[in-house]
Amino acid sequence: MENPTINDSQLIYPVQRQMLAQFLRHSPLSPLYWHWWLIIAILWLVTRLPLSWQLLIGRQIGYCLYLLASRRRHIATVNINLCFPELSETDRKKLVKESFLVLGEGLLELLSAWWMPTARFNIKWQVTGEEYLLDAIQKGKGIILLSAHFTALEIGGRYLTMRFPKQIHAIYRRHQNPVLEYVTRHSREKHAEKAIHRDAVREMLRSLKANKILWLATDQNFGHKNSVFADFFGIPTATNTVVSRLAGFSNSAIIPFFTQRLPNQQGYKIIYLPPLDNFPSGDYLTDTNRLNKLIENQIREAPAQYLWTHRRFKDRPAGEKSFYET
């Protein structure tokens, strides 16, 4: 019996189909994502407006999200009820609504931080404690600039990259959407020297060895991996231990850094706190409790400006039910 012959098309076409499928799924140029480029083009045009106009538009976007994004509204309501039981129900509802309006402002601020030309970036900054960072730079051991997910986070990052050009290495979360991944990384690296994925610990250590400023926020739920359950507003909360691990390997300074939006469009407050002493302590739970308390204190100063739509309490200790079940 003769062996069947296989022509070239039988070998090539499956490979071509596989390559096409990969392109359609993973390339930012795929027709599947052209509508995303249209949205981004419209948003880019919005960032040509004065920032005060952008913030007004942002609040309207936030109000629409408050009305339409019922799942995120539920998450924010659960989080705020858990963290502020001392407030009345009426005050907690007001805080939920205001947090969405501020979230809309933060979206437009993020885009301005990425795309607004420096010549038009005439923002008023109220800066406290920057001497802590300047002193740490002189010591030459690298700096971990510890932030949290306030809605003005990105505008604070733009301040850093203007103030310390070619020194900021920013940690970010990779997006499944290839357009958002490309835009996020490209926009970050347009101002920061490097954007590093949050799981690339070795690359972070290389940055610290080169005496760079590693800017990161670890106050989101990353799951059980490399996390411990530390107190956050009195609630055991899965908290990543990466700051302790990086500090232990690098002997770098850890300087808390936060950005607050001032009322009535008066600008932004840039807050540096003193470097953490006796850190790491050798105990992950002690360290994460300390970091969470720092962040909690900042949230209490401007509670509406925190990102409450994230499921911060998603992972629970064994045997505990989810807070977010409806």
C-alpha positions as CSV (number, residue, x, y, z in Angstrom):
1,M,0.0,0.0,0.0
2,E,1.4,3.4,-1.0
3,N,2.0,6.1,1.6
4,P,-0.4,9.0,1.0
5,T,1.3,12.1,-0.2
6,I,1.0,15.4,1.6
7,N,1.1,18.5,-0.5
8,D,2.6,21.8,0.7
9,S,-0.8,23.5,1.2
10,Q,-1.8,20.9,3.7
11,L,1.3,21.8,5.8
12,I,1.2,25.6,5.3
13,Y,-2.5,26.5,5.6
14,P,-2.8,25.2,9.2
15,V,0.2,27.3,10.2
16,Q,-1.1,30.3,8.5
17,R,-4.5,29.9,10.2
18,Q,-2.8,29.6,13.5
19,M,-0.7,32.7,12.9
20,L,-3.9,34.6,11.9
21,A,-5.7,33.5,15.0
22,Q,-2.8,34.6,17.1
23,F,-2.8,38.0,15.4
24,L,-6.5,38.5,15.9
25,R,-6.3,37.6,19.6
26,H,-3.1,39.3,20.6
27,S,-2.1,42.1,18.2
28,P,-3.2,45.7,19.1
29,L,-3.6,46.2,15.3
30,S,-6.2,43.4,15.0
31,P,-9.6,44.5,13.5
32,L,-11.1,43.1,16.7
33,Y,-9.7,46.0,18.6
34,W,-10.2,48.9,16.1
35,H,-13.1,50.2,18.2
36,W,-10.7,50.6,21.1
37,W,-8.5,52.8,19.0
38,L,-11.5,55.0,18.2
39,I,-12.3,55.4,21.9
40,I,-8.7,56.2,22.7
41,A,-8.6,58.8,19.9
42,I,-11.7,60.5,21.3
43,L,-10.2,60.5,24.8
44,W,-6.9,61.9,23.4
45,L,-8.9,64.8,22.0
46,V,-10.5,65.4,25.4
47,T,-7.0,65.8,27.0
48,R,-6.5,68.8,24.7
49,L,-9.1,70.7,26.7
50,P,-8.1,72.7,29.8
51,L,-7.7,70.4,32.9
52,S,-10.6,72.2,34.7
53,W,-12.9,71.2,31.8
54,Q,-11.6,67.7,31.8
55,L,-12.4,67.3,35.5
56,L,-16.0,68.5,35.0
57,I,-16.4,66.0,32.2
58,G,-14.8,63.4,34.4
59,R,-17.4,64.0,37.2
60,Q,-20.2,63.4,34.6
61,I,-18.5,60.2,33.5
62,G,-18.3,59.2,37.2
63,Y,-22.0,59.9,37.7
64,C,-22.9,57.7,34.7
65,L,-20.7,54.9,36.1
66,Y,-22.5,55.3,39.5
67,L,-25.9,54.9,37.8
68,L,-25.0,52.2,35.3
69,A,-22.1,50.1,36.8
70,S,-24.2,48.3,39.4
71,R,-21.6,45.6,40.1
72,R,-18.9,48.2,40.8
73,R,-21.4,50.2,42.9
74,H,-22.1,47.1,45.0
75,I,-18.4,46.5,45.5
76,A,-17.8,50.1,46.6
77,T,-20.8,50.0,48.9
78,V,-19.5,46.8,50.6
79,N,-16.0,48.2,51.0
80,I,-17.1,51.5,52.5
81,N,-19.6,49.8,54.8
82,L,-16.8,47.5,56.1
83,C,-14.3,50.3,56.5
84,F,-16.5,53.0,58.0
85,P,-19.1,51.3,60.2
86,E,-19.0,54.4,62.5
87,L,-20.6,56.5,59.7
88,S,-24.4,56.7,59.3
89,E,-26.0,54.8,56.4
90,T,-26.8,58.2,54.8
91,D,-23.1,59.3,55.0
92,R,-21.8,56.0,53.7
93,K,-24.2,56.3,50.7
94,K,-22.9,59.9,50.0
95,L,-19.4,58.6,50.2
96,V,-20.1,55.9,47.7
97,K,-21.6,58.4,45.2
98,E,-18.8,60.9,45.7
99,S,-16.2,58.2,45.2
100,F,-17.6,57.5,41.7
101,L,-17.6,61.2,40.8
102,V,-13.9,61.4,41.9
103,L,-13.2,58.1,40.0
104,G,-14.4,59.9,36.9
105,E,-12.1,62.8,37.6
106,G,-9.2,60.3,38.1
107,L,-9.8,58.7,34.7
108,L,-9.4,62.1,32.9
109,E,-6.4,62.9,35.1
110,L,-4.8,59.6,34.2
111,L,-5.1,60.4,30.5
112,S,-3.7,63.9,31.0
113,A,-0.8,62.5,33.0
114,W,-0.1,60.2,30.0
115,W,-0.8,62.5,27.1
116,M,-0.8,66.2,28.0
117,P,2.3,68.0,26.8
118,T,4.6,69.2,29.6
119,A,4.3,72.8,28.3
120,R,0.5,72.7,29.1
121,F,0.9,70.9,32.4
122,N,0.6,74.0,34.5
123,I,-0.7,72.4,37.7
124,K,-0.3,73.8,41.2
125,W,1.6,71.4,43.5
126,Q,1.7,71.5,47.2
127,V,4.7,69.4,48.2
128,T,5.6,68.2,51.6
129,G,8.6,66.0,52.7
130,E,10.5,65.8,49.4
131,E,13.7,66.1,51.4
132,Y,13.3,62.5,52.4
133,L,13.6,61.4,48.8
134,L,16.5,63.7,48.0
135,D,18.4,62.4,51.0
136,A,17.8,58.8,50.0
137,I,18.9,59.4,46.4
138,Q,22.3,60.6,47.8
139,K,22.8,57.3,49.7
140,G,22.8,55.4,46.4
141,K,21.0,52.2,47.5
142,G,17.8,52.7,45.5
143,I,14.4,53.8,46.7
144,I,11.1,52.0,47.0
145,L,8.4,54.7,46.7
146,L,5.4,53.2,48.3
147,S,2.0,54.4,47.0
148,A,-1.6,53.3,47.1
149,H,-4.5,53.3,44.6
150,F,-5.9,56.7,45.1
151,T,-7.7,58.1,42.1
152,A,-5.0,60.8,41.7
153,L,-2.3,58.2,41.6
154,E,-1.3,58.8,37.9
155,I,-1.2,62.6,38.3
156,G,1.3,62.1,41.1
157,G,3.3,59.8,38.9
158,R,3.5,62.6,36.3
159,Y,4.9,64.9,38.9
160,L,7.6,62.4,39.8
161,T,8.7,61.9,36.2
162,M,8.9,65.7,35.7
163,R,10.7,66.2,38.9
164,F,13.1,63.2,38.6
165,P,13.4,62.5,34.9
166,K,15.0,59.2,33.9
167,Q,15.0,57.9,37.5
168,I,11.4,56.6,37.9
169,H,10.8,52.9,37.2
170,A,7.0,52.3,37.5
171,I,5.3,49.0,38.4
172,Y,2.1,48.2,36.5
173,R,-0.4,45.4,36.0
174,R,-0.4,43.8,32.6
175,H,-3.7,44.0,30.6
176,Q,-5.3,41.2,28.7
177,N,-6.6,43.7,26.1
178,P,-3.6,44.2,23.8
179,V,-4.6,47.8,23.0
180,L,-4.8,48.8,26.6
181,E,-1.5,46.9,27.3
182,Y,0.3,48.8,24.5
183,V,-1.2,52.2,25.4
184,T,-0.5,51.7,29.2
185,R,3.1,50.6,28.7
186,H,3.9,53.1,26.0
187,S,2.4,56.0,27.9
188,R,4.2,55.1,31.1
189,E,7.5,54.8,29.4
190,K,7.1,58.1,27.5
191,H,7.7,59.8,30.9
192,A,9.1,57.2,33.3
193,E,12.4,55.5,32.3
194,K,10.9,52.0,32.5
195,A,7.6,50.3,33.2
196,I,8.0,46.9,35.0
197,H,5.3,44.2,35.3
198,R,4.3,43.6,38.9
199,D,5.5,40.0,38.8
200,A,9.0,40.8,37.6
201,V,10.7,40.9,41.0
202,R,14.2,40.3,39.6
203,E,13.9,43.3,37.2
204,M,12.7,45.4,40.2
205,L,15.9,44.4,42.1
206,R,18.1,45.4,39.1
207,S,16.4,48.8,39.1
208,L,17.1,49.2,42.8
209,K,20.7,48.1,42.4
210,A,21.1,50.9,39.8
211,N,19.9,53.4,42.4
212,K,16.6,54.0,40.6
213,I,13.3,55.1,42.2
214,L,10.9,52.1,42.1
215,W,7.3,53.5,42.3
216,L,4.8,50.9,43.2
217,A,1.4,50.4,44.9
218,T,0.7,47.0,46.6
219,D,-2.7,47.7,48.2
220,Q,-4.7,45.5,45.8
221,N,-5.7,41.9,46.3
222,F,-3.2,39.7,44.4
223,G,-4.5,36.4,45.8
224,H,-2.9,34.1,48.3
225,K,0.5,33.9,46.5
226,N,3.2,35.8,48.4
227,S,0.5,37.4,50.6
228,V,-0.4,37.3,54.3
229,F,-3.7,38.3,56.0
230,A,-2.8,41.7,57.6
231,D,-5.2,44.1,59.2
232,F,-6.7,46.8,57.0
233,F,-9.4,48.9,58.7
234,G,-9.5,46.1,61.3
235,I,-10.3,43.4,58.7
236,P,-7.8,40.5,57.8
237,T,-6.9,41.4,54.2
238,A,-4.7,39.5,51.8
239,T,-1.7,41.8,51.5
240,N,1.3,41.3,49.2
241,T,4.7,40.9,50.8
242,V,6.8,42.2,47.9
243,V,7.9,45.4,49.7
244,S,9.5,43.4,52.5
245,R,11.1,41.0,50.1
246,L,12.5,43.8,47.9
247,A,13.8,45.7,50.9
248,G,15.4,42.6,52.4
249,F,17.3,41.8,49.2
250,S,18.3,45.4,48.3
251,N,18.6,47.3,51.6
252,S,16.8,50.2,49.8
253,A,15.0,53.0,51.5
254,I,11.2,52.7,51.7
255,I,9.5,56.1,51.4
256,P,5.7,56.4,51.5
257,F,4.3,58.6,48.7
258,F,0.8,59.8,48.2
259,T,-1.1,62.3,46.0
260,Q,-4.3,64.0,47.1
261,R,-6.6,66.2,45.0
262,L,-7.1,69.6,46.7
263,P,-10.7,71.0,46.8
264,N,-12.1,73.4,44.2
265,Q,-9.5,72.5,41.6
266,Q,-6.8,74.2,43.6
267,G,-4.2,71.6,42.5
268,Y,-2.7,68.6,44.1
269,K,-0.9,67.7,47.4
270,I,2.3,65.6,47.0
271,I,3.0,63.8,50.3
272,Y,6.3,62.2,51.1
273,L,6.6,60.5,54.6
274,P,9.8,59.7,56.4
275,P,11.7,56.5,55.3
276,L,10.5,53.5,57.3
277,D,13.0,52.5,60.0
278,N,13.6,48.9,61.1
279,F,12.1,47.6,57.8
280,P,11.9,44.8,57.0
281,S,11.4,43.5,60.5
282,G,11.9,39.9,59.6
283,D,8.2,39.1,60.0
284,Y,5.9,39.6,57.0
285,L,2.8,40.0,59.1
286,T,4.4,42.8,61.2
287,D,5.5,44.6,58.0
288,T,2.3,44.3,56.1
289,N,0.3,45.5,59.2
290,R,2.5,48.5,59.3
291,L,2.1,49.3,55.6
292,N,-1.6,48.8,55.7
293,K,-1.9,51.2,58.6
294,L,0.0,53.9,56.7
295,I,-2.3,53.6,53.8
296,E,-5.4,53.5,56.0
297,N,-4.3,56.8,57.7
298,Q,-4.0,58.4,54.3
299,I,-7.4,57.1,53.2
300,R,-9.0,58.6,56.3
301,E,-7.7,62.0,55.2
302,A,-9.5,61.9,51.9
303,P,-11.8,58.8,51.9
304,A,-13.7,59.6,48.6
305,Q,-10.4,59.7,46.7
306,Y,-9.5,56.0,47.3
307,L,-10.3,53.3,44.6
308,W,-13.2,51.6,46.4
309,T,-14.4,49.8,43.3
310,H,-11.7,47.2,43.6
311,R,-12.5,43.9,45.5
312,R,-9.9,44.6,48.2
313,F,-11.3,41.9,50.5
314,K,-11.9,39.3,47.8
315,D,-9.6,36.6,49.3
316,R,-10.7,35.5,52.7
317,P,-9.0,33.3,55.4
318,A,-10.1,29.7,55.3
319,G,-13.7,29.1,56.2
320,E,-14.8,32.8,55.7
321,K,-17.5,33.7,53.2
322,S,-17.0,36.3,50.5
323,F,-18.2,39.8,51.4
324,Y,-19.3,40.5,47.9
325,E,-21.9,37.8,47.4
326,T,-25.4,39.1,46.7
